[in-house]
Amino acid sequence: MSGKRYLVTGASRGIGAAVVDALARRGDRVMAFGRDEAALRAVAQPHRKKVWVAVGDLRHARARDRLVG
């Protein structure tokens, strides 16, 4: 069990979703960030206590500020 914390962007599908899944399965905590809330929630659902969802678009300064602020 690793127990580290990670932020994964583009986490709603593809490689990002796979990274979230792999990290959560090994015991890490993950903030899954992306634009599609429904898809992010589907990625997070199997890992309810390990994965949190944040919705936004990194192209926008406000989303970036909210994420790291």
N, CA, C and O of each residue as an XYZ file, in Angstrom:
276
protein
N       0.844     -1.188      0.000
C       0.000      0.000      0.000
C       0.882      1.242      0.000
O       1.656      1.460      0.932
N       0.768      2.035     -1.022
C       1.631      3.202     -1.180
C       1.208      4.364     -0.291
O       2.030      4.898      0.454
N      -0.058      4.763     -0.354
C      -0.572      5.829      0.481
C      -0.203      7.241      0.073
O      -0.388      8.173      0.855
N       0.311      7.419     -1.122
C       0.656      8.762     -1.599
C      -0.584      9.454     -2.147
O      -1.636      8.835     -2.306
N      -0.446     10.747     -2.436
C      -1.538     11.536     -3.011
C      -1.141     12.047     -4.383
O      -0.017     12.501     -4.594
N      -2.086     11.965     -5.315
C      -1.818     12.356     -6.688
C      -2.955     13.216     -7.238
O      -4.103     13.110     -6.804
N      -2.614     14.057     -8.189
C      -3.577     14.813     -8.981
C      -3.432     14.319    -10.415
O      -2.345     14.376    -10.991
N      -4.524     13.835    -10.984
C      -4.507     13.344    -12.362
C      -5.439     14.223    -13.178
O      -6.634     14.302    -12.896
N      -4.894     14.879    -14.186
C      -5.710     15.692    -15.089
C      -6.101     14.840    -16.297
O      -5.433     13.856    -16.614
N      -7.181     15.226    -16.960
C      -7.666     14.428    -18.087
C      -8.142     13.064    -17.618
O      -8.016     12.069    -18.332
N      -8.692     13.028    -16.404
C      -8.995     11.763    -15.736
C     -10.334     11.149    -16.118
O     -10.670     10.069    -15.632
N     -11.102     11.806    -16.973
C     -12.436     11.288    -17.267
C     -12.456     10.132    -18.252
O     -13.461      9.428    -18.357
N     -11.362      9.925    -18.976
C     -11.332      8.809    -19.938
C      -9.899      8.500    -20.363
O      -8.969      9.236    -20.034
N      -9.741      7.437    -21.076
C      -8.454      7.059    -21.654
C      -7.356      6.822    -20.638
O      -7.579      6.215    -19.590
N      -6.164      7.310    -20.962
C      -4.996      7.105    -20.105
C      -5.212      7.712    -18.722
O      -4.831      7.111    -17.717
N      -5.819      8.897    -18.659
C      -6.064      9.529    -17.365
C      -6.913      8.656    -16.460
O      -6.594      8.491    -15.283
N      -7.992      8.094    -16.995
C      -8.862      7.212    -16.212
C      -8.118      5.959    -15.778
O      -8.298      5.486    -14.657
N      -7.288      5.423    -16.654
C      -6.506      4.231    -16.316
C      -5.498      4.522    -15.205
O      -5.272      3.679    -14.337
N      -4.899      5.701    -15.229
C      -3.950      6.089    -14.184
C      -4.672      6.226    -12.845
O      -4.177      5.756    -11.821
N      -5.830      6.862    -12.849
C      -6.625      6.985    -11.614
C      -6.918      5.603    -11.049
O      -6.722      5.365     -9.857
N      -7.380      4.702    -11.885
C      -7.712      3.351    -11.457
C      -6.503      2.632    -10.866
O      -6.598      2.027     -9.798
N      -5.371      2.698    -11.556
C      -4.167      2.009    -11.084
C      -3.672      2.564     -9.755
O      -3.297      1.803     -8.864
N      -3.669      3.879     -9.620
C      -3.211      4.491     -8.374
C      -4.134      4.136     -7.211
O      -3.667      3.798     -6.123
N      -5.432      4.212     -7.440
C      -6.394      3.904     -6.378
C      -6.302      2.436     -5.971
O      -6.401      2.116     -4.786
N      -6.116      1.551     -6.931
C      -6.017      0.120     -6.628
C      -4.796     -0.199     -5.769
O      -4.834     -1.132     -4.968
N      -3.732      0.551     -5.924
C      -2.546      0.263     -5.107
C      -2.571      0.986     -3.758
O      -1.633      0.871     -2.969
N      -3.657      1.737     -3.499
C      -3.828      2.335     -2.189
C      -3.551      3.813     -2.088
O      -3.549      4.368     -0.989
N      -3.316      4.464     -3.215
C      -3.059      5.907     -3.198
C      -4.374      6.678     -3.197
O      -5.421      6.146     -3.566
N      -4.303      7.930     -2.782
C      -5.451      8.837     -2.854
C      -5.283      9.694     -4.096
O      -4.182     10.153     -4.400
N      -6.373      9.905     -4.808
C      -6.289     10.562     -6.113
C      -7.359     11.639     -6.247
O      -8.525     11.418     -5.918
N      -6.947     12.807     -6.734
C      -7.873     13.845     -7.163
C      -7.972     13.706     -8.678
O      -6.999     13.941     -9.395
N      -9.144     13.327     -9.158
C      -9.384     13.147    -10.589
C      -9.962     14.445    -11.142
O     -11.040     14.871    -10.728
N      -9.252     15.073    -12.071
C      -9.645     16.363    -12.615
C      -9.943     16.237    -14.101
O      -9.198     15.593    -14.840
N     -11.040     16.855    -14.535
C     -11.391     16.849    -15.947
C     -12.629     17.690    -16.197
O     -13.155     18.328    -15.286
N     -13.087     17.685    -17.434
C     -14.212     18.536    -17.831
C     -15.566     17.843    -17.763
O     -16.595     18.517    -17.696
N     -15.589     16.529    -17.780
C     -16.845     15.771    -17.861
C     -17.181     15.169    -16.491
O     -16.654     14.123    -16.111
N     -18.062     15.846    -15.767
C     -18.361     15.418    -14.392
C     -18.929     14.003    -14.321
O     -18.530     13.218    -13.460
N     -19.843     13.676    -15.207
C     -20.448     12.335    -15.184
C     -19.390     11.255    -15.414
O     -19.389     10.229    -14.732
N     -18.503     11.482    -16.361
C     -17.443     10.509    -16.643
C     -16.467     10.405    -15.474
O     -16.022      9.310    -15.133
N     -16.132     11.541    -14.859
C     -15.245     11.521    -13.692
C     -15.864     10.735    -12.546
O     -15.185      9.951    -11.883
N     -17.147     10.946    -12.318
C     -17.823     10.218    -11.237
C     -17.845      8.719    -11.515
O     -17.733      7.913    -10.592
N     -17.988      8.345    -12.779
C     -17.954      6.923    -13.140
C     -16.574      6.325    -12.888
O     -16.462      5.182    -12.446
N     -15.530      7.091    -13.166
C     -14.154      6.630    -12.905
C     -13.926      6.480    -11.409
O     -13.294      5.521    -10.964
N     -14.440      7.423    -10.637
C     -14.217      7.435     -9.188
C     -15.072      6.420     -8.434
O     -14.667      5.953     -7.369
N     -16.223      6.077     -8.953
C     -17.207      5.262     -8.231
C     -16.643      3.967     -7.631
O     -16.954      3.674     -6.477
N     -15.836      3.180     -8.343
C     -15.329      1.943     -7.739
C     -14.338      2.175     -6.587
O     -14.012      1.250     -5.843
N     -13.874      3.393     -6.454
C     -12.846      3.719     -5.461
C     -13.344      4.821     -4.531
O     -12.616      5.779     -4.270
N     -14.546      4.704     -4.039
C     -15.229      5.777     -3.310
C     -14.395      6.475     -2.249
O     -14.495      7.694     -2.108
N     -13.596      5.768     -1.515
C     -12.842      6.399     -0.419
C     -11.438      6.827     -0.834
O     -10.708      7.408     -0.031
N     -11.057      6.551     -2.060
C      -9.708      6.862     -2.531
C      -9.651      7.957     -3.592
O      -8.609      8.585     -3.781
N     -10.763      8.187     -4.281
C     -10.753      9.109     -5.425
C     -11.773     10.224     -5.209
O     -12.938      9.970     -4.900
N     -11.314     11.457     -5.377
C     -12.170     12.639     -5.321
C     -12.219     13.251     -6.711
O     -11.274     13.123     -7.489
N     -13.317     13.910     -7.015
C     -13.548     14.475     -8.341
C     -13.507     15.997     -8.278
O     -14.081     16.607     -7.376
N     -12.826     16.600     -9.243
C     -12.819     18.050     -9.419
C     -13.083     18.326    -10.894
O     -12.399     17.793    -11.768
N     -14.075     19.158    -11.158
C     -14.485     19.441    -12.536
C     -14.000     20.819    -12.939
O     -14.175     21.792    -12.205
N     -13.391     20.894    -14.109
C     -12.933     22.169    -14.629
C     -12.151     21.979    -15.912
O     -11.929     20.859    -16.370
N     -11.739     23.097    -16.477
C     -10.994     23.107    -17.734
C      -9.701     23.878    -17.496
O      -9.736     25.075    -17.213
N      -8.571     23.208    -17.608
C      -7.279     23.833    -17.329
C      -6.926     24.962    -18.286
O      -5.956     25.684    -18.053
N      -7.686     25.127    -19.348
C      -7.453     26.251    -20.252
C      -7.886     27.566    -19.623
O      -7.516     28.638    -20.102
N      -8.678     27.486    -18.540
C      -9.205     28.673    -17.885
C      -8.484     28.935    -16.568
O      -8.353     28.040    -15.733
N      -8.023     30.158    -16.391
C      -7.254     30.535    -15.193
C      -8.028     30.267    -13.908
O      -7.448     29.830    -12.915
N      -9.313     30.522    -13.921
C     -10.119     30.319    -12.710
C     -10.098     28.858    -12.270
O     -10.005     28.570    -11.077
N     -10.183     27.948    -13.214
C     -10.148     26.511    -12.895
C      -8.788     26.135    -12.322
O      -8.708     25.379    -11.354
N      -7.723     26.658    -12.912
C      -6.367     26.370    -12.415
C      -6.200     26.916    -10.990
O      -5.657     26.242    -10.115
N      -6.672     28.139    -10.777
C      -6.569     28.748     -9.445
C      -7.331     27.951     -8.400
O      -6.846     27.749     -7.286
N      -8.526     27.499     -8.761
C      -9.342     26.713     -7.851
C      -8.674     25.388     -7.512
O      -8.758     24.911     -6.380
N      -8.023     24.810     -8.484
C      -7.406     23.494     -8.309
C      -6.206     23.550     -7.382
O      -6.048     22.684     -6.522
N      -5.361     24.554     -7.546
C      -4.130     24.620     -6.766
C      -4.173     25.651     -5.651
O      -3.266     25.708     -4.820
N      -5.221     26.467     -5.626
C      -5.316     27.549     -4.657
C      -5.758     27.079     -3.342
O      -5.888     27.876     -2.413
